[in-house]
Amino acid sequence: MPNPQLSILVVDDTKFSSAVIGHTLSQAGYSNIRFASSAMDALRMHEELPASVMVADWLMPEMDGLELTTRIRQTDEQSDHYTYVVLLTAREGDNVLGEAFDRGVDDFISKSSMNEQLLPRIYAADRTSQLINRLLDENRLLATNNAQLEEHNLVDRLTAIGNRRYLIQRLADVLRNVDSRGGACCLVLLGVQNLPTLTERFGPAVQQEVLRGTARRLQQLVRPTDVIARVDENAFAIVTIADETADLKPASFRRLHDGLNLKAFKTSEGYLSIRAGMVLCTLTNRQALPDAEALLEQVESHLGEAYETNLITEAKLG
């Protein structure tokens, strides 16, 4: 059964031909039919309200059916819509039709057999356009759902540890705890300085191996109660707590620095070494505590200094 509300756009510079097509479609039950007497009118009408099926004459003045099809495809790309294009033609030959298919035409109706071919072709176009546009709608919905999930996701997809959002949430909890109960906390940032060089030389697959290896090694080196996350393309962060600031000095984190810099990672390209820089910032409730995101950004601003000195850099709050 035809879909009465199927949006059909008939494009023909000959009024008689348009009238015949319109009458046939109306008799078959289609009611949402618009008519354009030129390709430019068709483009304007399609931009105002996209058609699901367009039936157009191949040979028209100013712009033929092939050029019109190209323009329709460009418009559809912007609106994430698909228009099934059927051209009316008296032209024959595989070469001619092959070129038209390459230009994005979906089907043809021979003018000499239009009475027999029109409705079967429109029925097929109806089913196909509905299917394609439903798939486009479902893809849009899926993309929207994925984006919403990503907004709340707390896990880094590559390394399976926490992501930046997770780190900020947990850091905020730790800062509140220190502010109300005392003690001390430390934010540690570790950046893989030579990751871009490794990626350029060995490719993204090895880059991912190095990042996953770095995450696993850090998990082995930190305490079970420490918070660990990947906070940037080549940077990881750790949040740790202690009773006294003396337990959060640079020497306390030497094992992390050395654990990354002195032991190579096994990859599909062999054993590769990284150059990791480290910045840490220790806080107590004896000072005004910043919010978690501002603190992370301030510590990140010192990473370049850590790269230059190859030392564990202490960041002091301003």
PLY file of the C-alpha trace (Angstrom):
ply
format ascii 1.0
element vertex 318
property float x
property float y
property float z
element edge 317
property int vertex1
property int vertex2
end_header
0.00 0.00 0.00
1.30 3.47 -0.84
2.08 5.97 1.88
-0.37 8.84 1.16
1.85 11.37 2.96
5.00 10.49 1.01
6.55 13.83 0.04
6.93 13.82 -3.76
8.43 16.63 -5.81
7.75 16.56 -9.56
10.16 18.66 -11.64
9.33 19.19 -15.29
9.31 22.28 -17.48
6.42 20.83 -19.48
3.06 21.46 -17.80
1.33 18.61 -19.63
3.88 16.06 -18.46
3.64 17.32 -14.87
-0.14 17.13 -15.02
-0.07 13.52 -16.25
2.35 12.48 -13.50
0.36 14.32 -10.85
-2.93 12.75 -11.95
-1.45 9.23 -11.94
0.05 9.67 -8.48
-3.14 11.21 -7.06
-5.23 8.36 -8.44
-2.87 5.93 -6.70
-3.51 7.63 -3.34
-0.57 10.00 -3.01
-1.63 13.43 -1.73
1.60 15.22 -0.74
2.71 16.22 -4.24
4.45 19.46 -5.21
5.33 20.68 -8.67
8.30 22.71 -9.86
8.61 24.05 -13.40
12.41 24.41 -13.24
15.40 22.97 -11.41
15.94 26.24 -9.51
12.35 26.20 -8.27
12.83 22.58 -7.22
15.94 23.44 -5.19
14.15 26.29 -3.45
11.16 24.10 -2.60
13.38 21.25 -1.44
15.35 23.54 0.86
12.11 24.82 2.37
10.76 21.30 2.90
12.84 18.27 1.83
11.10 15.80 -0.46
11.39 12.06 0.06
11.07 11.30 -3.65
11.89 13.56 -6.58
10.72 12.78 -10.11
12.55 15.05 -12.55
12.98 15.37 -16.28
16.54 14.68 -17.38
16.57 17.38 -20.08
15.60 20.81 -18.77
16.82 24.32 -19.63
19.37 26.06 -17.38
20.05 22.95 -15.28
19.53 19.34 -16.32
18.47 16.44 -14.14
22.04 15.33 -13.41
23.12 18.72 -12.12
19.88 18.98 -10.15
20.62 15.59 -8.57
24.10 16.78 -7.56
22.64 19.88 -5.93
19.96 17.85 -4.15
22.61 15.52 -2.76
24.58 18.50 -1.45
21.47 19.91 0.25
20.64 16.52 1.76
24.13 16.23 3.21
23.55 19.41 5.19
20.13 18.33 6.47
20.99 14.65 7.07
18.16 13.60 4.77
17.91 11.31 1.76
15.91 12.06 -1.37
15.24 9.21 -3.78
15.80 10.64 -7.26
14.03 9.26 -10.34
14.79 10.79 -13.73
12.47 10.80 -16.73
14.45 10.10 -19.86
14.26 9.17 -23.49
17.98 8.41 -23.50
19.19 4.84 -23.70
22.49 3.04 -23.36
24.50 1.62 -20.49
27.13 4.34 -20.67
24.61 7.13 -20.28
22.78 5.47 -17.42
26.04 4.48 -15.74
27.15 8.09 -15.64
23.83 9.09 -14.09
24.11 6.45 -11.38
27.59 7.75 -10.61
26.10 11.21 -10.13
23.67 9.93 -7.50
20.53 9.13 -9.51
18.58 6.22 -7.99
16.29 5.14 -10.85
14.96 5.96 -14.32
11.60 5.97 -16.04
11.49 5.76 -19.79
9.16 8.38 -21.20
7.93 5.94 -23.82
6.78 3.55 -21.07
5.86 6.03 -18.35
2.26 4.81 -17.98
3.49 1.31 -17.14
6.61 2.26 -15.18
5.66 5.26 -13.06
3.71 3.67 -10.21
5.93 0.57 -9.74
8.97 2.87 -9.62
7.29 5.20 -7.10
6.24 2.24 -4.92
9.87 1.09 -4.84
11.08 4.65 -4.16
8.54 4.95 -1.33
9.85 1.86 0.46
13.51 2.72 -0.09
13.28 6.36 0.98
11.37 5.41 4.12
14.00 2.81 5.00
16.98 5.11 4.41
15.47 8.07 6.26
14.43 5.84 9.17
18.02 4.62 9.40
19.24 8.23 9.34
16.82 9.09 12.15
18.00 6.09 14.18
21.63 7.08 13.63
20.89 10.60 14.86
19.16 9.19 17.92
22.06 6.84 18.58
24.56 9.68 18.24
22.52 11.81 20.65
22.32 8.98 23.18
26.06 8.35 22.90
26.77 12.04 23.44
24.57 12.06 26.54
26.29 8.96 27.89
29.68 10.52 27.19
28.70 13.60 29.19
28.33 11.41 32.28
30.99 8.81 31.54
33.67 8.48 34.23
35.88 5.84 32.59
38.64 6.40 30.04
37.81 4.12 27.11
41.40 3.36 26.17
42.93 2.58 29.56
39.81 1.56 31.53
40.85 3.78 34.46
39.09 6.97 35.48
38.87 9.91 33.08
39.25 13.64 33.72
35.65 13.98 34.91
36.17 11.15 37.39
39.41 12.68 38.69
37.78 16.07 39.27
34.85 14.51 41.13
37.08 12.43 43.39
39.52 15.33 43.93
36.61 17.53 45.00
35.58 14.88 47.53
39.12 14.67 48.91
39.44 18.46 49.19
36.17 18.68 51.12
37.33 15.90 53.41
40.67 17.62 54.12
38.93 20.94 54.71
36.52 19.49 57.28
38.62 16.78 58.93
42.21 17.89 58.51
45.16 15.92 57.24
46.71 16.49 53.83
46.21 15.51 50.23
48.38 15.61 47.15
47.58 15.89 43.46
50.24 14.30 41.27
50.37 14.85 37.52
52.45 12.66 35.20
52.90 13.52 31.54
54.46 11.36 28.82
56.65 13.95 27.12
57.78 11.87 24.14
54.39 10.34 23.31
53.96 12.51 20.16
57.38 11.36 18.92
56.53 7.70 19.53
53.19 8.15 17.77
54.79 9.80 14.75
57.38 7.06 14.46
55.34 3.94 15.26
51.71 4.96 14.70
48.55 5.20 16.82
48.41 1.48 17.65
51.74 1.65 19.49
50.65 4.94 21.09
47.66 3.13 22.56
49.88 0.27 23.78
52.14 2.74 25.58
49.21 4.54 27.21
47.60 1.30 28.36
50.98 0.11 29.65
51.51 3.36 31.53
48.09 3.07 33.16
48.74 -0.52 34.24
52.14 0.33 35.68
50.78 3.25 37.64
48.06 1.02 39.06
50.78 -1.32 40.28
52.81 1.51 41.83
50.12 3.45 43.68
48.38 2.52 46.91
44.95 0.83 46.74
43.31 3.92 48.25
44.84 6.33 45.71
42.73 7.75 42.91
44.19 7.38 39.43
42.88 8.75 36.13
43.89 9.71 32.62
43.23 13.44 32.40
44.60 14.34 28.97
45.90 12.74 25.77
49.30 12.01 27.35
48.78 12.84 31.04
47.71 10.91 34.12
46.81 12.19 37.57
46.85 10.63 41.02
45.17 11.87 44.19
46.52 10.60 47.48
45.86 11.45 51.13
48.01 11.32 54.27
47.92 12.39 57.89
50.97 14.63 57.56
52.47 16.69 54.73
55.82 15.05 55.47
54.42 11.91 53.86
53.69 13.78 50.63
57.12 15.16 49.73
58.70 14.66 46.28
60.82 11.81 47.64
57.61 9.97 48.48
56.77 9.79 44.80
60.19 8.93 43.43
59.03 5.35 42.89
56.40 6.60 40.42
58.84 8.81 38.55
61.47 6.09 38.31
58.91 3.38 37.63
57.93 5.13 34.41
61.29 6.47 33.29
63.69 3.65 34.11
61.78 0.62 32.87
60.82 0.23 29.21
57.40 -0.89 27.99
56.95 -3.99 25.87
55.04 -3.19 22.65
54.43 -4.74 19.23
57.45 -2.69 18.06
59.70 -4.01 20.82
60.66 -2.40 24.12
60.11 1.35 24.15
61.08 3.87 26.81
59.10 6.95 27.77
60.15 10.28 29.28
57.70 11.16 32.00
57.50 14.50 33.78
55.94 14.81 37.24
54.31 17.72 39.06
52.81 17.53 42.53
50.86 19.89 44.75
50.26 19.22 48.44
47.40 20.86 50.35
46.13 21.05 53.93
43.22 22.79 55.64
45.61 25.43 56.90
45.20 27.20 53.56
42.30 28.24 51.36
41.55 25.26 49.15
40.73 25.86 45.48
38.05 24.01 43.60
39.12 20.74 42.01
39.12 21.82 38.36
41.08 25.01 39.05
43.63 23.02 41.04
44.11 20.50 38.23
44.58 23.27 35.68
47.13 25.03 37.87
49.14 21.85 38.33
48.97 21.17 34.59
50.51 24.57 33.91
53.74 23.37 35.59
54.15 20.27 33.43
56.40 22.05 30.93
58.78 22.94 33.74
58.93 19.29 34.79
59.76 18.30 31.21
62.58 20.84 31.01
64.24 19.92 34.32
63.49 16.19 34.32
62.86 16.63 38.06
59.80 16.18 40.22
58.33 19.68 40.27
56.38 21.07 43.23
53.55 23.42 42.37
52.70 26.02 44.99
49.26 27.59 45.10
49.28 31.28 44.30
0 1
1 2
2 3
3 4
4 5
5 6
6 7
7 8
8 9
9 10
10 11
11 12
12 13
13 14
14 15
15 16
16 17
17 18
18 19
19 20
20 21
21 22
22 23
23 24
24 25
25 26
26 27
27 28
28 29
29 30
30 31
31 32
32 33
33 34
34 35
35 36
36 37
37 38
38 39
39 40
40 41
41 42
42 43
43 44
44 45
45 46
46 47
47 48
48 49
49 50
50 51
51 52
52 53
53 54
54 55
55 56
56 57
57 58
58 59
59 60
60 61
61 62
62 63
63 64
64 65
65 66
66 67
67 68
68 69
69 70
70 71
71 72
72 73
73 74
74 75
75 76
76 77
77 78
78 79
79 80
80 81
81 82
82 83
83 84
84 85
85 86
86 87
87 88
88 89
89 90
90 91
91 92
92 93
93 94
94 95
95 96
96 97
97 98
98 99
99 100
100 101
101 102
102 103
103 104
104 105
105 106
106 107
107 108
108 109
109 110
110 111
111 112
112 113
113 114
114 115
115 116
116 117
117 118
118 119
119 120
120 121
121 122
122 123
123 124
124 125
125 126
126 127
127 128
128 129
129 130
130 131
131 132
132 133
133 134
134 135
135 136
136 137
137 138
138 139
139 140
140 141
141 142
142 143
143 144
144 145
145 146
146 147
147 148
148 149
149 150
150 151
151 152
152 153
153 154
154 155
155 156
156 157
157 158
158 159
159 160
160 161
161 162
162 163
163 164
164 165
165 166
166 167
167 168
168 169
169 170
170 171
171 172
172 173
173 174
174 175
175 176
176 177
177 178
178 179
179 180
180 181
181 182
182 183
183 184
184 185
185 186
186 187
187 188
188 189
189 190
190 191
191 192
192 193
193 194
194 195
195 196
196 197
197 198
198 199
199 200
200 201
201 202
202 203
203 204
204 205
205 206
206 207
207 208
208 209
209 210
210 211
211 212
212 213
213 214
214 215
215 216
216 217
217 218
218 219
219 220
220 221
221 222
222 223
223 224
224 225
225 226
226 227
227 228
228 229
229 230
230 231
231 232
232 233
233 234
234 235
235 236
236 237
237 238
238 239
239 240
240 241
241 242
242 243
243 244
244 245
245 246
246 247
247 248
248 249
249 250
250 251
251 252
252 253
253 254
254 255
255 256
256 257
257 258
258 259
259 260
260 261
261 262
262 263
263 264
264 265
265 266
266 267
267 268
268 269
269 270
270 271
271 272
272 273
273 274
274 275
275 276
276 277
277 278
278 279
279 280
280 281
281 282
282 283
283 284
284 285
285 286
286 287
287 288
288 289
289 290
290 291
291 292
292 293
293 294
294 295
295 296
296 297
297 298
298 299
299 300
300 301
301 302
302 303
303 304
304 305
305 306
306 307
307 308
308 309
309 310
310 311
311 312
312 313
313 314
314 315
315 316
316 317
